Amino acid sequence: MTDPSPQPGPGDSPEDRTRTELVVLGGMAGDGVEAVIGAIRRCDPSVVVLHHDMRDLRRGRVHRRPRDADRDERSVLELAHGCVVREDVLPTLAG
């Protein structure tokens, strides 16, 4: 029987990547999400982490926090139609 797990190859190490890796996390458990983000950033500081804090969702707001090695920004998305994807993913795909 062969091992089905992918084998490391060229471009698999953080130094060889040509694309930025993005992890999107969302949730209402602030401390738990922060712990996961900390673990991800310690494992690979070059990964961009986009956190959608949804604790204020009932008011139609999501607190957005993109982080990478050089920035840590905070903004609030007012959700007229309840779609975070429209604000973050679609502009990236169109660009």
C-alpha positions as CSV (number, residue, x, y, z in Angstrom):
1,M,0.0,0.0,0.0
2,T,1.3,3.5,-0.8
3,D,1.3,6.5,1.4
4,P,-1.5,8.9,0.2
5,S,-0.1,11.9,1.9
6,P,1.5,14.5,-0.3
7,Q,5.3,14.6,-0.4
8,P,7.2,17.8,0.1
9,G,8.6,19.2,-3.1
10,P,10.0,22.4,-4.6
11,G,8.2,25.5,-3.4
12,D,6.9,23.8,-0.2
13,S,9.2,25.6,2.3
14,P,8.2,29.2,3.5
15,E,11.4,30.6,1.8
16,D,10.4,29.1,-1.6
17,R,6.8,30.3,-1.8
18,T,5.8,32.7,-4.6
19,R,2.2,33.2,-3.3
20,T,1.1,34.6,0.0
21,E,-0.8,32.2,2.1
22,L,-4.0,33.5,3.6
23,V,-5.9,32.0,6.5
24,V,-9.4,33.4,7.2
25,L,-10.8,32.8,10.7
26,G,-14.1,33.9,12.0
27,G,-16.0,33.3,15.1
28,M,-17.5,34.6,18.3
29,A,-14.9,33.1,20.8
30,G,-12.3,35.9,20.8
31,D,-9.8,34.2,23.1
32,G,-10.0,30.9,21.2
33,V,-9.5,32.6,17.8
34,E,-6.6,34.7,19.2
35,A,-4.9,31.5,20.5
36,V,-5.2,29.9,17.0
37,I,-3.9,33.0,15.3
38,G,-1.0,33.1,17.7
39,A,-0.1,29.5,16.9
40,I,-0.4,30.1,13.2
41,R,1.8,33.2,13.3
42,R,4.5,31.4,15.4
43,C,4.5,28.5,13.0
44,D,4.8,30.7,9.9
45,P,5.1,34.5,10.4
46,S,4.7,35.1,6.6
47,V,1.1,33.8,6.6
48,V,-1.5,36.5,6.3
49,V,-4.3,36.0,8.8
50,L,-7.7,37.6,8.3
51,H,-9.9,37.5,11.4
52,H,-13.6,38.2,11.3
53,D,-14.8,38.8,14.9
54,M,-18.5,38.2,14.8
55,R,-19.4,39.0,18.4
56,D,-21.3,42.1,17.2
57,L,-23.1,40.4,14.3
58,R,-26.6,40.9,15.8
59,R,-26.0,44.7,15.3
60,G,-25.0,44.0,11.7
61,R,-21.2,44.5,12.2
62,V,-18.2,42.4,11.8
63,H,-14.8,43.5,13.2
64,R,-12.2,42.8,10.6
65,R,-8.5,42.4,11.5
66,P,-6.0,41.5,8.7
67,R,-2.5,40.7,10.1
68,D,0.8,39.9,8.6
69,A,4.5,40.4,9.5
70,D,4.3,44.1,8.8
71,R,0.7,45.2,9.7
72,D,-2.1,44.7,12.1
73,E,-5.2,46.7,11.0
74,R,-8.6,47.0,12.4
75,S,-11.9,48.0,10.7
76,V,-15.6,47.4,11.1
77,L,-17.7,46.1,8.3
78,E,-21.4,47.2,8.3
79,L,-23.3,44.3,6.8
80,A,-26.2,45.6,4.8
81,H,-26.8,42.1,3.4
82,G,-24.9,39.9,5.9
83,C,-22.0,39.0,3.5
84,V,-18.4,39.3,4.7
85,V,-17.2,37.4,1.6
86,R,-18.4,40.2,-0.7
87,E,-16.2,42.7,1.2
88,D,-13.0,40.6,1.4
89,V,-12.9,37.8,-1.1
90,L,-14.5,39.2,-4.3
91,P,-12.2,42.3,-4.6
92,T,-9.2,39.9,-4.3
93,L,-10.5,37.5,-6.9
94,A,-11.4,40.4,-9.3
95,G,-7.9,41.9,-8.9
